[in-house]
Amino acid sequence: MCVLVKNHDVIEQPVVLDTISTRMVNQANSFIERSATQGPFLLYFPFLQRHTALFNMKNFTGSSKHGKYGDNVEEMDWMVGKVLSKLSELGLAENTFIYFTSDHGGALKEVSVLPPRVGEREGGWNGIYKGGKGQNWEGGIRVPTVVRYPSMIPRGIGISVPTSTMDVFPTIASLAGVDLPSDRVIDGRDLMPLLRGTMKAPPHDYLFHYCGQWLNAVTFTSQRDNAIYKLQYVTPNIPAGEIDCNRTMYCPCTGDGTTRHDPPLVFDLRIDPAEQYPLPATNDQIGNIISRVDEAISQHRRSIVPVAHQITKETLAGSFWRQPCCNFPFCWCQEDEST
């Protein structure tokens, strides 16, 4: 049962989907108004839209020509517009850093089974890119990102080198004038030099792509070759004629249902972004690339400090008091929508 939480309190259980979008926008804009007079602020706004199960407010139901997914995009667009309008109304638009992105590619398995939309895709579309959510093919990890900061970032520029959502943290820390922690490895990079055009070099030489706790792929940006190499060490087995694994909700990360590639599959994403044509590992240049990435993986793994699992079957089993609940033991409540 989904719950709505404000600060540390459950205020709605179960969540009323018909009103949640309006309430989230109102809460965001209220926070911006309160914070605007107090100095810099950070607003994290995760949207429910486009994640299944798809839902819409009544005035956005049937608003697009692309089914429920299109309706979701229309509603999310309206929500973004309301927040941007509030920034403009308060005179903050020119000096506010906005980072808009997604956490993964489209979910290929999400297909409607309910009439009248049987067979309609509800998880998005990844274009030319292979794979989708839960996979380390480009369709699973390459996502569009829009950044806006009119007072510091030139309008209309495009960035074609790989970056990561891990870069958000050091970028915001830099803008806030805050030093990064020195007692741990920070994988992200400050993107402002790249966004402002004062630096052309890619912020990362290597990006390590995990499936669960297993490293499955690495992206290597080679400035010397002006190439972006993608090395696939483990890939899910996808049946012929299918676009996704058909056994489970998500493809396995290791073991049965996967193929381990030794040597790894190597793609040059600048000329083959769809990962269709692996480069010959017998080529000396490709062999050198594999050796460089293998060494980078070794260094990366040496930097990882194991930690205890915080969520296990043992910690959750029978621990009903850990579950969110308002008005115990009924676990039902609904706050006034105007609050």
C-alpha positions in Angstrom: 0.0 0.0 0.0 1.6 3.3 -1.1 1.8 6.1 1.5 2.3 9.8 1.3 4.8 11.2 3.8 5.5 14.8 4.9 8.7 15.2 6.9 8.5 12.2 9.2 4.7 11.7 9.3 2.4 9.6 7.1 -0.3 12.0 6.0 -2.2 9.9 3.4 -2.6 6.1 3.3 -3.3 4.9 0.7 -2.2 7.7 -1.7 -5.0 9.3 -3.7 -3.6 9.3 -7.3 -6.2 11.7 -8.6 -4.8 14.6 -6.6 -1.1 13.7 -6.0 0.3 15.6 -9.0 -1.4 18.9 -8.0 -0.3 18.4 -4.4 3.3 17.7 -5.3 3.4 20.9 -7.4 1.8 22.9 -4.6 4.2 21.6 -2.1 7.2 22.4 -4.4 6.0 25.9 -5.1 5.2 26.5 -1.4 8.8 25.4 -0.5 10.3 27.7 -3.2 8.3 30.7 -1.8 9.4 30.0 1.8 13.0 29.5 0.8 13.4 32.3 -1.7 13.7 34.9 1.1 16.2 32.8 3.1 19.0 32.4 0.5 20.0 29.5 -1.7 17.9 26.3 -1.5 17.8 22.8 -2.9 14.6 21.3 -4.3 14.6 17.6 -5.3 11.4 16.8 -7.2 11.0 13.2 -8.3 8.0 12.7 -10.6 5.6 9.7 -10.4 4.7 10.3 -14.0 5.9 7.8 -16.7 6.5 5.1 -14.1 4.0 2.3 -14.2 1.3 1.8 -13.2 0.4 4.8 -15.3 -2.2 7.2 -14.0 -3.4 10.7 -14.8 -5.5 13.5 -13.5 -8.8 13.7 -15.2 -8.0 16.7 -17.3 -5.0 14.9 -18.8 -6.6 11.6 -19.5 -6.8 11.2 -23.3 -4.9 14.5 -23.8 -2.3 13.1 -26.1 -2.3 10.9 -29.3 0.1 8.4 -27.7 -2.0 6.6 -25.1 -1.5 6.6 -21.4 2.2 7.1 -21.7 1.7 10.2 -23.8 -0.9 11.5 -21.3 1.8 11.0 -18.6 4.3 13.1 -20.5 1.7 15.8 -21.0 0.9 15.9 -17.3 4.6 15.9 -16.3 5.2 18.7 -18.8 2.5 20.7 -17.0 4.0 20.1 -13.6 7.5 21.2 -14.8 5.9 24.3 -16.3 4.2 25.2 -13.0 7.5 25.0 -11.1 9.4 27.0 -13.7 6.6 29.7 -13.7 7.0 30.0 -9.9 10.7 30.6 -10.3 10.0 33.3 -12.9 7.3 34.9 -10.8 9.7 35.2 -7.9 12.5 36.6 -10.1 14.7 33.5 -9.6 14.7 31.9 -13.0 18.0 33.6 -14.2 20.0 32.5 -11.2 18.6 29.0 -10.5 20.4 25.8 -11.6 18.0 23.2 -12.9 18.9 19.6 -13.8 16.2 17.5 -15.4 16.9 13.9 -16.2 15.7 10.3 -15.8 17.3 7.4 -13.9 17.1 4.8 -16.6 15.8 4.1 -20.1 12.4 2.8 -21.1 11.0 -0.4 -19.5 10.5 -2.8 -22.4 8.4 -5.3 -20.5 5.7 -2.7 -19.6 2.9 -3.6 -22.0 -0.8 -3.1 -21.3 -2.9 -6.2 -20.9 -6.1 -4.4 -20.3 -8.7 -3.5 -23.0 -8.9 -1.3 -24.9 -5.1 -0.8 -24.9 -4.0 -4.4 -25.0 -0.4 -4.5 -26.4 0.2 -0.8 -26.0 3.7 0.0 -24.7 3.6 1.8 -21.4 7.3 1.8 -20.5 8.7 4.3 -23.0 10.7 3.9 -26.2 14.5 3.8 -26.5 14.8 4.6 -30.2 17.9 3.0 -31.8 19.4 2.0 -28.5 19.5 -1.7 -27.6 18.0 -2.9 -24.3 16.1 -1.1 -21.6 15.5 -0.6 -17.9 17.5 -3.1 -15.8 20.2 -3.6 -18.5 23.5 -2.1 -19.3 23.0 -1.7 -23.0 22.7 1.9 -24.0 18.9 1.6 -24.0 19.0 1.0 -20.2 21.5 3.6 -19.1 21.6 6.4 -21.8 19.0 9.1 -20.8 18.4 12.6 -22.0 19.2 15.5 -19.6 18.3 19.1 -19.8 20.2 21.7 -17.8 19.3 25.3 -17.3 21.2 28.1 -15.6 20.8 31.3 -17.7 23.2 33.4 -15.8 26.1 30.9 -16.2 25.3 28.4 -18.9 25.1 29.5 -22.6 21.7 28.8 -24.2 21.4 26.1 -26.9 24.6 24.2 -26.3 24.8 20.4 -26.6 27.1 18.0 -24.6 28.0 14.8 -26.4 30.5 13.3 -23.9 29.3 10.8 -21.2 28.3 12.2 -17.9 26.6 10.6 -14.9 23.9 11.5 -12.4 26.7 11.0 -9.8 27.9 14.3 -11.1 25.0 16.2 -9.7 26.4 16.1 -6.1 29.8 17.6 -6.8 28.3 20.1 -9.3 25.8 21.4 -6.7 28.6 21.4 -4.0 30.7 23.5 -6.3 27.9 26.0 -7.0 27.3 26.3 -3.2 30.9 26.8 -2.5 31.1 23.6 -0.4 34.1 21.4 -0.2 33.6 17.7 -1.0 34.3 15.1 1.7 38.0 14.0 1.7 37.5 10.8 3.6 36.0 8.8 0.8 36.1 8.4 -3.0 33.7 10.7 -4.8 32.9 9.2 -8.2 31.1 12.3 -9.6 32.7 15.3 -11.2 31.8 19.0 -11.2 30.1 19.6 -14.6 30.1 23.4 -14.6 33.4 23.8 -16.6 31.9 21.5 -19.2 28.5 23.2 -19.2 30.0 26.7 -19.3 32.3 25.8 -22.2 35.5 26.5 -20.4 36.5 22.8 -20.6 36.0 20.5 -23.6 37.5 17.3 -22.1 35.1 14.7 -20.8 34.8 14.7 -17.0 35.2 10.9 -16.8 37.7 8.6 -18.4 35.8 5.6 -17.2 32.2 5.0 -16.1 31.5 1.6 -14.4 28.0 0.1 -15.0 26.6 -2.3 -12.5 23.7 -4.7 -12.5 22.9 -5.1 -8.8 26.3 -5.7 -7.2 27.9 -7.1 -10.3 30.0 -5.0 -12.7 28.8 -5.8 -16.2 30.1 -3.0 -18.4 32.4 0.0 -18.6 32.4 3.1 -20.8 35.9 4.4 -21.7 36.2 7.8 -23.2 39.5 8.0 -25.1 40.6 11.6 -25.9 43.6 10.2 -27.9 41.3 8.3 -30.3 38.4 10.7 -30.0 36.3 7.7 -29.3 33.9 6.4 -26.7 34.4 2.7 -26.2 31.8 0.6 -24.4 33.0 -2.8 -23.1 30.4 -5.4 -22.3 31.7 -8.1 -19.9 28.3 -9.7 -19.1 25.1 -9.4 -21.0 21.6 -10.9 -20.5 20.5 -13.7 -22.8 17.6 -12.4 -24.9 15.6 -15.0 -26.9 15.7 -14.6 -30.7 13.0 -12.3 -31.9 12.5 -10.8 -28.5 13.6 -7.4 -27.2 13.9 -8.4 -23.5 14.3 -11.4 -21.3 11.1 -13.3 -21.0 11.6 -15.3 -17.7 11.5 -12.5 -15.1 10.5 -8.9 -14.6 14.2 -7.9 -15.0 17.0 -9.7 -16.8 19.5 -11.6 -14.5 22.8 -9.9 -13.6 24.9 -13.0 -13.4 24.9 -16.8 -13.7 22.1 -18.6 -15.6 20.5 -16.3 -18.2 23.6 -14.3 -18.9 26.6 -14.6 -21.1 30.1 -13.7 -19.8 32.3 -12.3 -22.6 36.1 -13.0 -22.5 37.4 -11.0 -24.1 34.6 -8.4 -23.6 32.5 -7.1 -26.5 33.9 -3.7 -27.5 31.8 -1.0 -29.3 32.7 2.5 -30.4 29.6 4.5 -29.4 30.5 7.4 -31.6 30.0 5.4 -34.8 27.9 2.5 -33.4 25.6 3.9 -30.6 23.2 1.0 -31.1 25.9 -1.5 -30.1 25.3 -3.6 -33.1 28.9 -4.2 -34.4 31.5 -5.3 -31.8 35.1 -4.4 -32.8 37.5 -7.3 -33.4 39.3 -8.2 -30.1 42.2 -9.6 -32.2 43.1 -6.0 -33.3 46.1 -4.8 -31.4 44.5 -1.4 -30.7 41.4 -3.1 -29.2 43.5 -5.4 -27.2 45.3 -2.4 -25.7 42.0 -0.8 -24.9 40.8 -3.9 -23.1 44.0 -4.0 -21.1 43.6 -0.3 -20.0 40.0 -0.9 -19.0 40.9 -4.1 -17.1 43.5 -2.1 -15.1 40.9 0.7 -14.4 38.5 -2.0 -13.1 41.2 -3.3 -10.8 41.8 0.2 -9.4 38.1 0.8 -9.1 37.5 -2.3 -7.1 40.4 -1.5 -4.7 38.6 1.7 -3.9 35.4 0.0 -2.9 34.8 -0.6 0.9 32.3 -3.4 1.6 29.4 -2.5 3.9 26.8 -4.6 5.7 23.4 -5.0 4.0 20.9 -2.7 5.6 17.8 -4.3 4.2 17.6 -8.0 4.4 14.8 -10.6 4.8 15.9 -11.0 8.4 15.5 -7.3 9.2 12.1 -7.0 7.5 10.5 -10.3 8.3 7.9 -9.9 11.1 9.0 -6.3 11.8 5.5 -4.8 11.3 6.5 -1.8 13.4 9.0 -0.8 10.7 6.2 -0.4 8.1 4.6 3.1 7.6 1.2 3.3 9.2 -1.1 6.2 10.3 -3.9 5.7 12.8 -2.5 2.3 13.9 -3.9 -0.4 13.6 -6.2 0.9 10.8 -3.4 2.4 8.6 -5.7 4.8 6.9 -5.7 8.6 6.8 -6.2 11.5 4.4 -4.9 15.0 5.0 -6.8 18.0 3.8 -5.7 18.5 0.2 -5.2 22.2 0.7 -2.4 21.7 3.2 
